[in-house]
Structure formats: structure tokens, C-alpha cells
Amino acid sequence: MKILHIALASHFTVGMLYQENQMINCQRADGHEVTIITDVFHYEHGELVKGSEEDTIMDNGARLIRLKWDRIFFSDLWTEKIRKSHKVKKLLKEIQPDTILFHGLCGYEIMTVADYCKSNPDCLFFVDCHSDYNGSARTFLSKNFYKFIHGHFITKASLLVDKFFYTGEEMRYWMNDLFVIPKDRQEFLATGGTIYTAQQQKDARMELIKKYALPQDAIILAHSAKLIDEKSRTKELIEAFRKVNDPRLTLFIFGFIAKEMSSEIRSLIESDNRIHFMGWKVSTEIEEFLAGVDMYCQPGGRSTTFETAMCCGCVNMTYPLDTYTDENYTDCNFENYFFVENEEDIVKVLKDITENVQVLEQAKAKSFSFARLNFDYAVISRRIYTL
């Protein structure tokens, strides 16, 4: 089968663990011919970098095509918001995909894909939504831009779309509020990860213990962020960690420290020899590391590493957003996460798991069990093969 991913605003980066990367890897493993059309931006050491157009084959055998956006009204802002590329139409005719997943819901080229599917009715056409009001359409002007400009594109394409996927309750609300998409054409599609077996987790844990000279009964925590800033609440996490003086606790931090916070954060890290700053790592490196970790800490809220951590055998410490009470996640709620709203909550969680390690082990087991059933990308990636 020929599978095409169109992700003209995704900043596709080789080695990351975003949905496009994971799906492509699994679809290639299933023997399919896979192509991704994306923009010319990608991440290097946590910073967004603009590259050139390219057409190449990745190590996994998938074809990677990078396209520049067409210039709109001589404006960088309009160009970035409209996400149009006249080359998409020609590529669709060349590739002749059997199924298409349009990542991100919004963008001019959703109409181009719809036109292709109208002429090729056997081609399946899926669209997903990752946006919510935490990051998109937050102001009056922005909301109306999405509603009327992107709303026009979506309306023109809508009848040709087989399914609109959403990845969480906030995304479904955002999509419905702005574009009024019929509920019977919507479907939940979890973001996920690669399932690490119990033996792989055991091996990864022993590797960490050996490499960093940790105690055999170590309680290993990890935290990552693109930018270690106020949003990620890294400072609160470190300060809470320092208040629980248990030698079994170890915290590994991945990321890029912003200049304005460098001296403060580094000083906190260096004040406790149980904390290890790992610098910037690509997501695949973090995933392999997480297989040996007990708890993934993201007190600022959910990130793309949320499901990845669960697939690696970690339990999550996170902020209680609406997503976690979403009907699609309720089986995983409360018993499988540690919810924290402030520094005091973090301290309490750390004390609970050090005073009774079974609390941690039980939460890890329940979390991993849920992940195996719901977050395995080997299964999720097949959702776009059939209706």
C-alpha cells in the first residue's frame, strides 16, 4: 500500500518521537511504501532551524520531501498561517497514494488533497487535530482567522474526508468549537509509543545503575523539555526534589537551558549530586533512557513524551489537565498518574514513593498495562489502512 503523510506545519525532524515519525516507522515495518511531505523547518538541539527543499530516502526506507510554503501577500505571517505549496498537487499525481493522513487539520493544501480524492475515490483520506486553546486561536483575531480562513478550507474539503481524528478532549473541543465537524465523523486516535518489554526495561535499568553508580534500589526520575522555562516548571521540580533527602532518589534532566535561566537552573542542579543534567538529546535517545526510569516528571502539563514514557514502563507525574479526565483516558486516571499542582504536591508524591515503594510499583504496573492496550504505535499506525 502507498501511504502519504502531509505535514506542512509539523517541522518534521528525523529521530524525534512525534506521531509522524512513529507511524512512518511502524508502517515501513509492515512493508508499506511511505512518503511524508513536510515543511523545510526542523529542530536542532532544541531550536527550530530553516533548511532547504529536499527529496530523499530516510534510513527506514520512507521518502522524505521538504517543501517551502508559497509566499502569500508578501508576508511571512500570512505565508506561515496559510501553509500553501503549489508543488503538492503534482506530487499527489506522481505518488498516487492509496491512503493519506493530513496532519494538523488546518492549511490550504487540505483542499488540494480533497480534489485528488474526488478524482481517486478509492483513496482513503484522514485528517487529525493536535491543536487546542492552550496553544492556538487564543485571541479574538486569531480565533476568527482560524474560524473563517481555515474554516473555509476545511468546509471545502470536509465531504471528502473519511475521518477526523482528535488526540484528546481539548483537541476535540477546539475542533468542534471552531469548525463544527459532525460527531459521527470524528474518532479518537491516541498518540503512543514503542512498547518496551519487561526484560528490556530491566536491562535498561541495570545499565543506568551501572553507568551512573546508582544504588540497586534506586528510584529513578526523569524530566525533559524543549526549553527549560517557567512553563515546564523545572525549577519547582528541582526545589521539591531537594527537599526529599533520600539517597535512593535520582533525577535526570534532559533539555536546553534558556540563557535567561541558565545560571539559576544550573546552580540548583549543581547543589544536589543526585541530579544529573544530560543536555539536549533527540527523542529516540530519551525513549531508550526512559525504559530504565521509574517516573517521568512533567509538572507543567502533558507533553508528547507522556505516552512514550508509559510505553517505556514509567508512571507519569503531571499537572491535572482536562485530558486526563477525557472519556478515552478514564481507565488510566488517578491510579496510574501522580497529579501535582504545585511544589508541595511534588514533595508529597516523592515522600509517598520513598516511604512505600509499592505505591510506585503498583502505579507503574497499571500504567504499563494501559499503555500496552492503548498506546502501541504498531497498532495505532494501522488505523489509517481501513475505515
N, C-alpha and C positions, 0 to 999 in steps of 0.2 A: 504494500500500500504506500502511496505517496502522501506524506503528511507535511503540511506547511504551517509554520508558526509565523504570524505577523505581529511584531512587537516594536512599533516605530517610536515608542517613547519609553522603552524599558532599559536603555543603556546596557544592553546585554554584555556581560563580562565573563569570559571563559574562566572556569574554576570556581565560580560562585555557586550557591545552592538555592537560587531562586527557582520559581516554578518552571520557567522556560528551560533552564539548564537540566533540572531533574527529569522533566518529561522527555526531553530530547534523548538523554542518556538511556532511559528505560525503553523508549520507542525504538532506538537503534538496537538495543539488546534483544528486542522482539523481532528484529530483522526487517524493519521498515525503512524506506527511503525518506529521510527527514531533511527539511530545509527551514532555516529561520531567516526572515527579513527583518532587520532592525536598523536603528539609527547609528550614527558614527561616534557616539559617545560611549565610554566605558570607564570603569573605576581602576585606578592605580594607587595603591597604598591609601585607600580610603577617600581619595579625591577624584572628582569627575574630570575626565580628560577627553578632549575632542580629537578624534583621529581622522582617517581618510576613508573614502569609499573602498570597499573590497569585496571580493568574491572568492572564498577559499573553502577548503575542507578541513574541519577540525579533527583532532585526534580520535574522536569517537566515530568518525565517518560521516557526520552530518555536514551539510553545506551551510556556510555562514555568509550571508550577503548583507553588507552595510550600505545604507543609502543616506545621502544628505536630504534634508527637507527642502522642498521648493520654497523659494523666497516669496513671502506674502506681504504685499503693501510696503515693501522696502523696510520691514520692521522685524527685528529679532523676536519681539514679543509675540506678534501675530504668527510668525513662522513656527515658533515653538508650540504655540497653542493649537494651531490648525493641523499640524503634522501631515502635510501632504507631500507625496513624492510621485511624480508622473511616471516613474520607471516601474511602479508596482504593476500596472496594467499589463505591460509587456512581459514581465516576469511570470505573471499568472498564466499567460498563454504558453510560455515556454515550459514551465514546471508541470502544468496540468495536474494539480493536486486532487486527491480523492477526498481529503478532509482538511479543513482549515480551522485553526484556532486563532482568533483575533484577540490579542492580549490588551486589556486596558479599556475596553468599551468605547472610549472616545477617540475621534480622529477622522479626518476626511476620507481616508482610504477604506473605511468600513463600507462606503458606498461602492467603491471600485470592486471590492470582494463580492458584494451583493450582486452587482452586474454580472460578474463572472459566474456566480452560482445560478443566476437566472438563465444563462446560456448553457450551463452544465448542471442540470437538475439532479444528477446523481452525486454531486459533490456535497458533502456534509459541511455545514457552516456553524461554528460555535463561537461565542463571544464571552469573555469573562470580565468581571469587575473586581478590582482590588482597591478602589478609592472609597473614601468615606469623608465625613465632615471634619475629621481631625486634621486632614491634610489638603483637601480640595474643596473648592466652592465655598470658602469660609466667609467671604464678604458679599455684600449686595451685588456689586458689579460682577464679581467672579461667578456667583451663583446664576445670575441671569445670562452670562456668557455661555456657561455650560448648558443651561436650560434651553436657550434659543438657538445658539450656533451648533453645538454638538447635538442638541436635541433634534435639530433639522436633519443632520447626518444620520442619526440613529433611526429616526422615523422613516427616512427614505430606504434604509436597509432592512428594517425590522422584519418585514414579511418573509424575507429570505433566510433569516437566522433560525436554525433548528433549536438551539437552546441558549439562554443567557445564564451563565454561571456566576455565582457570588461566593466569596470565600469567608464570609462571616456576616453576622447580623447587621453590623454597621454598614457594610457594603450593600446589603440588600435594601436597607432603608434609604441610603444615598441614591441608589439606582432607581428605586420606586418614586422617591420624592421628586427627583428632577425629571425623569423620563417616563414615568407611569407605564412600566412594562408589565403586561399581564402576568399574574402569578403562575398560571399554568404553563408558562414558557420559561420559568425560572427553575433553577436547580442548584442545590448546594454542591460545591466542589472544594473539598478540603485541600489546603496546601499541606505538604507532607515531607517525607524524608526517606532515607535509606535505612531499612531495619538492620540493626546490628544484633547478632545472636548473643546469647548469654556468654558463650565462650569468647567471642570477640570482645565483649565488654570486660570480661575477667582479664584477658590478655592485655588490653589497653590500660586497665587499672594498674596491673603489676608493672607495666612499662613506666607509668608515671611515678609510681612509688620508688622504683629503682633509679630512674633518671634524676629525680629531684630529692632523693634521700628522705622520703616521707615515712612516717610510722606505718606499720602494717594495718593498723586500724584507723588510718587517716579518713577524715570526712572532707572530700574534695569538692570545692565550689568553683564555678567559672562564671565570668561576666564578659560580655563583649558589646561594642557599639561602634558605629562608623566614626562618630566623633564623640569623645568623652566630654559631654557638656551637661548643662542643667537638666535637659530632657531625659537623659539616660539615668540620672540620679546616682552617678558613680560615687560622688563624694559621700552621699548619705550611706551608701552600701559599705564603703571602706570604714567610715566612722563607726557604724554599727558593728562591723566585724571586729574592730579593735577593742570593743567593749566586752567581747566574749573571749576571755583569756583561756582558751582550751588548746593545748598543743596539737590535738588531732586535726583541728581546722586548718585548711589551706585554701587560699583564694588565688585563682589565676585570672588575670585581666588581659583581654585582647582589645586592640583598637589603636586609634590615633589620638593623641592628646592635643587638643587645640592650644595654640600659643598662649591665649589669654588665661588658660587654666593650667598651663604646664608646670609652673613652679609649685603651685598649691597641691595639685594632684600627686606630683612626683614626691613631694615632701611627705604626704600621707602614706604613700606606698612604701617609701623607704623607712618609715617609722616602725614597720612591723615586718619581721623577717619571714612571716608566714604568707606574705603577699608577694606574688610574682607577676611582674609586668612583662607580657610576651610580645608587645608591639603589634604591628599590623600583620594579619595573616589572611590569606584567602579563605573562603568559606569551607572548602574541602579540607583544609588543614585543621580548621576549628572543629569540623564534624568528626574527624578521626580522633581529635583530642577529647571531645565530649563523650566518646564511647567509654572513657575511663573515669568520668566525672560522676559525682552523686547528685549534685543540684546545680541547675543553670539559673543564675540570678539576673532578672531584668526588672528591677523595682520601678522603672519608669514606664512600664507597659509592654505590651506584646510587640515582638519583632518577628522577622522572617525566620529566626532561629528557634522560635517557640516549638513548632512541631518537630524540627530537626533534633532538638535536644531530647524530646520524648522518644523518638525513634532510636536514639543512642542509649536509652536506658536511664536518662536523667529525669528527676522531678523538677518542675518549674517553681521558682519564686517570682511572683509577678504582681502587678497592680490590678485590682478587680475591675476590669472594663466590662461593658455590656456583652462583648463577645463571649465571655466565659459563662454567661447565663443563657446564651443562644440555645435554641432547641437542639441544634446539632452537636452541642458540646455538653449538655447537661449530665450525661452519663459519666463525664470526666470531671465534673465540677466538685469543688470543696474537698473531696477526699484525695484528689490527685494533684492539686496545686497547693502552694502555700501563698495565700494572698497577703500583701503588705501595702499599707497606705503611707507609712512614714517610718522614720528611723526606729522608733520604739517597737513597731511591728516586726521589723527585721531582726532586732535584738531578741525579741521573744521567740521567733522561729529558730534562730541559731541556738538559743538556750534549750528549746524543746528537743531539738535533734541531738544535742550533745548529752543531755540528761537521760534521754531514752532513744537510742539509735534505732530501735524497732519502728518508731514513728516515721523515720526517714525511709527505712527499708520497705515498709508496707506501702508508703506513698509511691515509691519508685516502682514497685511491682504492679500496682494498679495503673499507674501512668503508662508503663511499657505495654501492658496488656491492651489498653485502649489504643495505643499507637499502632500496634500490630494489626488491629482490626480496621482502623480508620485512616491512618496516615502513611501507608505503604505506597510510595510512588510507582512501584511496579504494578499496582492495581489501579491507582488513580489515573495513570497515563493512558490507560486503555479506555477511559470513559469517552474519548472523542472518536473511537472507531465505529461505534454504532449508536443508534438512538435509544 
